[in-house]
């Protein structure tokens, strides 16, 4: 059951408390968590597909409900907020948080990050680019987990030990949703990291293994379209099933109000 009112900087979209903060305000909040040093602050991304999946997946829903920062990483969430009279005015993409936070860490210097997820090839490309883009931030480790629907106990132990031994300031997790959010939710109390960000496809975009849609499509609110045309088999459910269902639930909520 959700609280009677959301936190001051969030609003409920399909029962999930989504932040209405702009990108820079989100980055300021994350930097405060890093400076504070206490472990376990988490960020997850909300888009029409993830919110629709969370409606049917109890563990995923709990992961989103208990995250410290849920960013509106989907133009559909921004439109839903407007339809429902909310305050979300701009999309905040996981890739933008990845780049923005690493830029802030680089300006400060002396900080470290860890990349968990994706393939060894992608992680190697991330490291090569990272050294050039953010020379004052250390990559204390990377880890490519087994590609399974659910991790075995030994898989989980290996990931936790690798991260905790590295003791990074930031843990970037890129294992696709809802797998990454569930893993963070189940292990956040064990991870000795001030900030943990679930950013999925941002790993591939940063590494260059997948092409992010151009600024032209992003400004039109159609960043999803070129990706869907490139990978229709992988993204058909997200765009042709979840998005219409999300629209139905938002219209129903609007009519109820």
URKA-V583881 format. One record per backbone hydrogen bond with DSSP energy under -0.5 kcal/mol. NH is the residue of the N-H (numbers start at 1). CO is the residue of the C=O. Records with the same first field share a line. If there is no record, write none. Layout:
# URKA-V583881
NH: CO ; CO
This chain:
# URKA-V583881
10: 7
11: 18
13: 16
16: 13
18: 11 ; 16
19: 70
20: 9
21: 9
26: 22
27: 23
28: 24
29: 25
30: 26
31: 27
32: 28
33: 29
34: 30
35: 31
36: 32
37: 33
40: 193
41: 194
43: 196
44: 69
46: 71
51: 47
52: 48
53: 49
54: 50
55: 51
56: 52 ; 53
57: 53
58: 56
61: 57
62: 58
63: 59
64: 60
65: 61
66: 62
67: 63 ; 64
68: 42
69: 42
71: 44 ; 69
73: 46 ; 71
74: 72
77: 74
78: 74
79: 75
80: 76
81: 77
82: 78
83: 79
84: 80
85: 82
86: 81
92: 72
93: 91
97: 93
98: 94
99: 95
100: 96
101: 97
102: 98
103: 99
104: 100
105: 101
106: 102
107: 103
108: 104
109: 105
110: 136
111: 136
113: 138
114: 170
115: 141
116: 114 ; 172
117: 115 ; 143
118: 174
123: 119
124: 120
125: 121
126: 122
127: 123
128: 124
129: 125
130: 126
131: 127
132: 128
133: 129
134: 130
137: 134
138: 111
140: 113 ; 138
141: 113
143: 115
145: 143
148: 146
156: 152
157: 153
158: 154
159: 155
160: 156
161: 157
162: 158
163: 159
164: 160
165: 161
166: 162
167: 163
168: 163
169: 112
170: 112
171: 195
172: 114 ; 170
173: 171 ; 197
174: 116 ; 172
180: 176
182: 178
183: 179
184: 180
185: 181
186: 182
187: 183
188: 184
190: 187
191: 187
193: 191
195: 169
196: 41
197: 171
198: 43
199: 173 ; 197
200: 173
202: 199
203: 200
205: 201
206: 202
207: 203
208: 204
209: 204
210: 204
218: 214
219: 215
220: 216
221: 217 ; 218
222: 217
225: 222
226: 222
227: 223
228: 224
229: 225
230: 226
231: 227
235: 231
236: 232
239: 235
240: 236
241: 236 ; 237
242: 237
243: 238
245: 241
246: 242
247: 243
248: 244
249: 245
250: 246
251: 247
252: 248
253: 249
254: 250
255: 251
256: 252
257: 253
